Amino acid sequence: MLAVAGSLAGHDKPWWNLLPFLCLTLLLLALPLLALLAFGQGATAALPKIRNWANDHSWLVSEAVVLIFVAIVVSDLL
């Protein structure tokens, strides 16, 4: 969030331009709870499997995050 806020500040954008990023971040954080509320016992069985996959393939998740930040930096430079 600091990188996005810094990017907005560097381009003299108003603070409310941060809201889409904030909403997307909150949605991603809420996905397990939303899945549990929507799918009940199905989500109770699936969520540990998803967690185990993410732990086993954490390098893929890290690379995806790095690519997102590279895209942000490249778009700032253009």
Sine and cosine of phi, psi and omega as CSV:
sin_phi,cos_phi,sin_psi,cos_psi,sin_omega,cos_omega
0.00,0.00,-0.54,0.84,0.03,-1.00
-0.91,0.41,-0.62,0.78,0.02,-1.00
-0.89,0.45,-0.67,0.74,0.01,-1.00
-0.93,0.38,-0.69,0.72,0.02,-1.00
-0.90,0.45,-0.65,0.76,0.05,-1.00
-0.90,0.43,-0.63,0.78,0.04,-1.00
-0.90,0.45,-0.69,0.73,0.03,-1.00
-0.90,0.44,-0.67,0.74,0.00,-1.00
-0.91,0.41,-0.61,0.79,0.00,-1.00
-0.93,0.38,-0.39,0.92,0.01,-1.00
-0.97,-0.25,0.25,0.97,0.02,-1.00
0.79,0.61,0.69,0.72,0.05,-1.00
-1.00,-0.06,0.49,-0.87,0.04,-1.00
-0.94,0.35,0.37,-0.93,-0.08,-1.00
-0.89,0.46,-0.50,0.86,-0.07,-1.00
-0.94,0.33,-0.20,0.98,0.11,-0.99
-0.93,0.36,-0.21,0.98,0.05,-1.00
-0.98,0.18,-0.28,0.96,-0.10,-0.99
-0.87,0.50,-0.67,0.74,0.04,-1.00
-0.87,0.49,-0.66,0.75,0.04,-1.00
-0.90,0.44,-0.67,0.74,0.01,-1.00
-0.89,0.45,-0.69,0.72,0.01,-1.00
-0.90,0.43,-0.66,0.75,0.03,-1.00
-0.90,0.44,-0.65,0.76,0.03,-1.00
-0.89,0.46,-0.71,0.71,0.02,-1.00
-0.91,0.42,-0.60,0.80,0.04,-1.00
-0.90,0.44,-0.69,0.72,0.02,-1.00
-0.90,0.45,-0.62,0.78,0.03,-1.00
-0.93,0.36,-0.50,0.86,-0.05,-1.00
-1.00,0.04,-0.11,0.99,-0.07,-1.00
-0.82,0.58,-0.70,0.71,0.03,-1.00
-0.87,0.49,-0.67,0.74,0.02,-1.00
-0.92,0.40,-0.67,0.74,0.03,-1.00
-0.90,0.45,-0.62,0.78,0.05,-1.00
-0.90,0.43,-0.66,0.75,0.02,-1.00
-0.89,0.45,-0.68,0.73,0.01,-1.00
-0.93,0.37,-0.58,0.81,-0.06,-1.00
-0.99,0.15,-0.62,0.79,-0.14,-0.99
-0.92,-0.39,-0.10,1.00,0.09,-1.00
0.84,0.55,-0.86,-0.51,-0.08,-1.00
-0.91,0.41,-0.49,0.87,0.06,-1.00
-0.88,0.47,-0.66,0.75,0.04,-1.00
-0.94,0.33,-0.55,0.83,0.03,-1.00
-0.88,0.48,-0.57,0.82,0.04,-1.00
-0.98,0.18,-0.58,0.82,-0.11,-0.99
-0.99,0.14,-0.58,0.82,-0.10,-1.00
-0.87,0.50,-0.68,0.73,0.06,-1.00
-0.89,0.46,-0.56,0.83,0.04,-1.00
-0.92,0.40,-0.65,0.76,0.04,-1.00
-0.90,0.43,-0.68,0.74,0.03,-1.00
-0.88,0.48,-0.70,0.72,0.01,-1.00
-0.90,0.44,-0.64,0.77,0.05,-1.00
-0.89,0.46,-0.70,0.71,-0.01,-1.00
-0.90,0.44,-0.60,0.80,0.05,-1.00
-0.93,0.38,-0.67,0.75,-0.02,-1.00
-0.94,0.34,-0.49,0.87,-0.04,-1.00
-0.90,-0.44,0.59,0.80,-0.07,-1.00
-0.88,0.47,-0.45,0.89,0.02,-1.00
-0.91,0.42,-0.54,0.84,0.06,-1.00
-0.92,0.39,-0.66,0.75,0.02,-1.00
-0.90,0.44,-0.68,0.73,0.02,-1.00
-0.89,0.46,-0.68,0.73,0.02,-1.00
-0.90,0.44,-0.63,0.78,0.03,-1.00
-0.89,0.46,-0.66,0.75,0.02,-1.00
-0.91,0.41,-0.67,0.74,0.03,-1.00
-0.88,0.48,-0.68,0.74,0.01,-1.00
-0.89,0.45,-0.59,0.81,0.05,-1.00
-0.90,0.45,-0.70,0.72,0.00,-1.00
-0.94,0.35,-0.56,0.83,0.09,-1.00
-0.89,0.46,-0.67,0.74,0.03,-1.00
-0.89,0.46,-0.63,0.77,0.03,-1.00
-0.90,0.44,-0.72,0.70,-0.03,-1.00
-0.91,0.41,-0.69,0.72,0.00,-1.00
-0.90,0.44,-0.66,0.75,0.02,-1.00
-0.91,0.41,-0.52,0.85,0.06,-1.00
-0.94,0.35,-0.55,0.83,-0.04,-1.00
-0.97,0.24,-0.41,0.91,-0.01,-1.00
-0.99,0.10,0.00,0.00,0.00,0.00
